Amino acid sequence: MKTLTQEYIKTLLPNRPQDSHKLSFGHVLNIAGSLHYRGAAYLSSIAAMRVGAGYVTLASSPGVCQSVSTLTPNIVMHPLLTRPIIYAEINPNIEESVSIELQSIDTESIDEKALLQLDDKLKQANVISVGSGLSIAQSKDQFTVTMATEDVIAEGNHGFFFGLLAKLHTCQQSVIFDADALNFISHVLHHSKNSHQSIPSLPIKSIITPHPKELARLLNIDINDIQNNRAHYAKIAAKQFGATVVLKGKNSIITDGEYTLINPTGNSALAKAGSGDVLTGIISGFCAQGVSPLNAACLGVYLHGLTGDLAAKELSEYSVLASDLLDYIPKAIKQLLRQ
């Protein structure tokens, strides 16, 4: 296992030819955000542009797109169809063994029909990132029918994401899976009572970015086992899912199952909500510029940590916000270029 060095990371930076246009530096399709996690969509989208991607499209619910567009004019919005609000009353005369509960489905829950809206965008994009704040596995927007012998139908963005996986599994572009996308995959793999559900294989150029608890869910093992042998289990996950794995945390591990590297940058300033969304955006931005999944993961993790180091020097490890990291990405890149 090798430790990443600044000299090596500099060699991974993509070239910036002067005779170029926005699509010379790639198109990121970022499928992110939900009612309670609009900031994640913003952070991951802007981070991709900050590292040099030429074009970023945010695909999300209309409410999320509207929120992000008020914060920045730099992102192209692609609002997706959402599910209608459903109201129902509980039948008090229903048998005790069967209970029916219909809760209002929030207008931010994406409809499965939205997959048709993504067909052209999926073909146009150089890289696709999925999961930052998408609220798939823990959505409060539910339509539940509970019976003694049946499982519950899909909640929140479950149906949309399951259909999206089916569309993505044969795509040739790099695809980054983060956050609740990983939790949903874990749930279907290990806990779903619906035997007819199975996760399609991940795309051949996938990158997954779990923190230790998310990796423990993916592998269905105890988190203490992960933390006691981080590189070992990251490699197991890379081979099991056929993906490049970024195991986040102190001295993040990056591996494709064959090559394993450890990152020396970063500090406790990065232990803030939204920091992982910035990392997802950084990695996707480099993938858009033609960097391979393993190299983009190495470059992204190192630069993300360096950004945190520079921010902490000025603001302290206590006070850095995830949104502050966006302003320190240029400073981190300039430090790499000076070497």
N, C-alpha and C positions, 0 to 999 in steps of 0.2 A: 504494500500500500504506500503510495507516494503522497507527499504533501505539496499542495499547489504553491507555486512561487510567483511573485510579481513579474519576473522576467518571462516565465512561461505563459502567464495569462496575457501579457502584452502581445505575444505572437498569435493569440487567438482572435484578437480584435479584427473585425471585418474591414476590408478596404473601403475607402470613400472616394471613388473616382469623381473627378470634377465634371466630366461629361456624363451627366446623370439626370434623372428625374425622380419623382416620388416613388414610382413603382420599381425603380432600380434597387430600392432598399426594402422592398417587400411589403406585403399586405397582411396584417394581423386581423383575424376574426375573433373577437373576444366575446364569448357567451357567458355573461356574468350578471350578478346583481339580483336583488329581490326586494320585497317590501321593506324588510328590516335591515338590509345590507347593501344599500345603494352606494355607500362609500367604497366598497370593495370593487365595484365596477369602475369607478373613477380612478382609483389608485392603480389597478392593474392595466387600465387602458393608457393612462398618461405615462406610466413607467416604460411601456413598450416604445413610445415615441421618444422619451428621454434618452434611450440608448441607441436611437438611430433608425427605427422602423419608419418607413415613408408614409404609411397609411394604416390607420386603425379604425375598424368598424366595431362598434359595440352593438351586439344583438341582445335585447332584453325586453322587458315589459315596457309599455309606453310611459308609465310613471317613473321607472328607473331612468329611461332615456331622457325624459324631461328634466329630471333632477341633475343628471350629469351634464346636460347641455347648458344648464345655468351656471355651472362651475367652470366650463372650458369650451372654447369654440373649436378646439383642435381635433375632436373626435367625430367621426361620421356615425350617425345614429340609424339603427335598423330596428324599429319597434316591432315586436312580435304579437301575434294574436293571443289574447288571454281568455280564460274560461269565464263563463257568466256566473254571476252570483246566484246561488241556489238557497232557498229557504224552505224549511219543512217543519212540521210539528211532530212531536213524538205521539204515537198512538198509545193511550193509556190502557187500552184493552188488549194489547198484544201479549202473547204468551210470555211467561217469565223467562223461558229458555232462549228467547230470541229478542234482542234489543236492537232498535234501529235509531241511529243518531245521525242527523244531517246538519252539518254546520255550514255557515255561509262560506263559500269559496271566495277568497279575496281576489280582487280584480288583477292583482299582480301575478297570479298563478298562470303559467304559460300553457296554452292549449296545445295538444298534440298536433293539431292542424298547422301550427306554426312551423313544423318541420318542412312543409312545402315552401314556405317563405325563405328557407335557408338553402335550398338546392343550389341556386346560382352563387350565393356567397361562399358556400363550401368549396365550390369549384374554383372560384377566383382567388381565394386566400392562399398565401404561402405557408401560413401556420395558423392553427386553431387552438385557442386556449378555452378551457371549460371548467367552471366550478367556483370561481371566486365569488363568494357571496350569493351563489345561485339558490341556496336554501332548498336542497333536494331532500335530504334525509331527515331533517328536523323541522320541516315546515309546519307552521301552525294553521295553514290554510288547508282544511281537510274536508273531504266528503267521505264519511265512514259508514259502512254497514257491517255491524258485528253480529255474527251468529255463532251458535255453539259449534258448528262444524265447518265454518268457512273463515278464510282470512279476509282482511280488509282490502277494499279496492284502493287504487293508487291515491296518494295524498299529494297536495301541492304540485311540485314540478316533477314528480316521479314518472308519470307517463311520458311527458315530454323528453326527459333525459333518457329513459329506456329506449325510446324510438331514435333519439339522437345517436346513442351508442351503436345501434344497428346500422345507421347511415355511415358512421365514422370508421367502422372496423376494417373496411377495405381501402380507405383513403391513403394516398401516398405522401401527404404532407406530414410534417411534425405536428403532434397534438400533445398539449400539456394538460394533464388532469390534476386539479387541485381541490383541496378542501372537501366540500360536501359531495362532490363527484366521487371522491374516494370512499366516503362513508356509505354512499348508496351502493357502490360496487361491493363493499364489505357486507352490507346487509343482505343483498341478494345471494352472495356466495355462501354465507354461513348461517343466516337466520330466517330467510324467507320460508314460509310454510307452503308457498305456491310452487309446487314441484315443476310446473310448466315453465316457470321463469328461469332463464339462464343468461349469464352475461356473455355477449358476443366477445370474441377475442379483441384485444386492443389493437389499434393500428400499429404497423411495423416500426414507425418512428415515434412511439409514445414516450413521454416523460411524465413520471408521477412524482409529486412533491409532498410526501406525507411528513408530518411530525411524528414523534414516537408513538403516540396513542393511536393515530390513524394507521400506522404500519402494523401495530399490534392487532387492530381490527381486521386489516387486510389478510394477515397471516393467521388470524384466530389464535393468537398466543398471548401470554401475559406481557404487559409493558415492561416489567422488570427484566424479562429475558432479552427484550430488544435493547434496553439500555446497558445491559451487561456485555453485550456482544453486537454492537451496532453495525459494524462492517459485515459481519457474517450474515445477519438477517437482511440487510440491504441487498446483498448479493443474491440471497435466496429469492427475495421479491423480484429482483431484476430478471432472474431466470424463469420464475413462475409466470410472470406477466409479459415477458418478452419486451421489457421497457428499460429505459434509463431511469434510475431511482435517485432522487435527492432526499436523503434522510436528514431533515432539518434538526437544528439544535446546536449546542456548542461543538465546534469542529465538525460541521456538517459533512456527511459522507455522500460522495457521488460515485455511482457505479453502473455499468451496463452488464454486470455479471462476469465480465472478463477483466476489465480494467477498473481498479478501485482507487479513488483519490480522496484526500481529506483536506478540508478547507481551514486555513489558520486565521482568517479575518472574522471580525464581528465581536460583539459584546452584549451586555444585558440591555442596552438601549433598543435592541431589535426585539425584545420580548414585549411587544405591544401589539394590540389588535390592528390588523391591516398591514403589518410588516410582510407577512407571507403573500399578500396580494401584490405588493410591490415586487417581490421576488418573481412571482409568476409572470408579471408584465416584463420584467427585465429579460428573463429567459426567452419568452415568446418574441420579444423584439430582436434578439440576436438570431433566433431561428429564422425569422422573416428575412434576415439579411444573408441567409445561406449557410450559417454556421451549423454544423452537425449537432444532433441531439446531445451527445456526450460533451462535446466542446462547449455548446451553448450553456449546458448545465454548469460546467466548471466555471466558465466566464461569468455567468449570472450569479452564482453563489459567491464567488470571490468578490465581485464588484459590489454586490449587495452588502456583504460584510464590511468592505472598505468604506462604503457610504455611511454605514452605521458608526464606524470608527471616526470618520471625519466629523460627522454630526455631533458625536458625543464630546469631542474635544472642544467644541464651541458651546454646546448647550447642556452638557453633562449627560451621563447615562440615565439619569432620572427623567429628564425633560424632553427627550426626543420623541416626536410623534411620527407615525407612519407617513403622514403627509409631508413632514420635514425632509424625509429621505429623498423625495422627488427633487428637492432643490440641491441636494448634495450629490446626486448622480453625475452632473456635469463636472463637479470638482474631483470626484473619484476617477472619472475618465481622463481628465487633464493630468492627474497624478500618474496614471499609467503611461500616458503618452510622453511624459517628461523623462521617464526612465530610459 
